[in-house]
């Protein structure tokens, strides 16, 4: 007996749905400094990577939560990005993704950014340089070290 049903039409993948799925399965790294919690999730960007050209690309999603009793503002960031050969790139800049977010107690700020390496593995770590706007007291918040590992390459413990 022949099957009269047609296959469902092919749907192009929804980029937002793909990102949500990737985030669900992404490794999670956390650190808390002075009641500021930083959560990092990383995921491999296959469509932006070119292993034959030594270009390996990841995205990371960061959530900054203020669990304290005072308002804080993120002024600057400092990153140390280490590739698989041990080469370190130091990155400094104002704010994150063009913003210097102010977080009232109980508020959070999220953003997505990315990193590209010439090796299939590496890691990142850093600091957010913050201030209490009312007292002008500055302090640093640790960004937890997180691993960047190509899924097609054996993982290395950093």
C-alpha positions, 0 to 999 in steps of 0.5 A: 500500500502506497503512502499518500502523505507528503513529508512536512515542508522543510523549515529553516532553523530559527536562530533564536531557537537554536541559540536557546537550545545551545544555551540549555546545553552549554557549560556553566561557570559561576563566581560571586564577589561582594554579592555580585554573581557572574554566570557564564555559558559558552557555546561553539559557533560552528558556522563562524569557525574555519578550522582549516584556516586556524579560526575557532570561534565561540560565543558566551552569554554572561549574566551579572546579578546584584544580590547585594543591598547597594546599587552598582555600576559596571564601568570597565572590563579586563580579560585575559584570553589564553589560547591552546599554546599558552599565548595570552591576549589582554583586553581592556575596555569600557563597559560591556557591549557598549553599555555601562549597566547600573544594577539596583539590588535584585537586578540582573544584566545579560549580554552575549559576546564572542571570542575567536582563537587560532587554536581549538582550545583555550580559556578566558578569565577576567574582572569587571571594574565596578563602582557603588555610585552613591559612595563612589567606592570602586571594587572588582568582580571576578569573571569565572575562568571558562573553557573554550573547547572545540567539540571536534578536538579532545578536551584539555583541562585548563 
